[in-house]
């Protein structure tokens, strides 16, 4: 079975640049820093299907750290 994910991510707020929210977790499990955003569209098909609008999202370079 083929699965698909469709998403549209934008900054939080009505206008681009209204807010800038970051999370910093030095030595974190998956990332050190992330930018919080809003997923105006977040849909997935397959064994675990979902369909959300105006939901939480975060943007980060994900990398497992040595020792985690």
N, C-alpha and C positions, 0 to 999 in steps of 0.2 A: 504494500500500500504506500502510495506516495503522499507525503505531507507537505504543506505549504504554510509559510508565515508571511503575513502582510502587516506592515507597520508604517506609521507616519509619526515622527517624533519632532517636537518643537520645544523651544524654551518655555518655562512657566510664565504665565501672565497673558494679558490680552494682546499686548504689543511685543514684538521681538525685542528682547533686551530689558523688559520690565524688571525681572529678577535674575539673579545669578546665585545659585545655591550649590555649594560643594560639600562633599563629605570627604574627610581625610582620615585614613586609618593606616598610620605608619606600620609596615610589616603585616598588613592585612592578609587574610586568607586568599582572596582573589584579586584584589586591587588595593593600591595605596590612596588613590584619589578618584572621585567620580563627580560628575555634574548631574544634578537632578533636573529632569525634564518631564514633559507631559506627552504621553502617547495619545494623539487624537484618534488614531485608529490602531487597534491591536487585535489581529485575527489569526487564528491558526486552525488548520485542519489535520486530520489524522486520528490516531487512537485517543489523543487528548485534545479535543477541539475546544476553542474558546473564541469569544467575540466581545471585546471591551471597547468603550469609547471614553475619552478624557480620563485616562488612568495614569498612574505613576509609572515613570520610567527613569532609568539612569544610564548615563553614557560613561564608559570607562574602558581603558585598555586592560583587559583581563589577562593575568598571567599568574600561574601558581608560583609561589615563592619557595626557595629551597627550605626544606625543613617542615613544610606544611603539607 
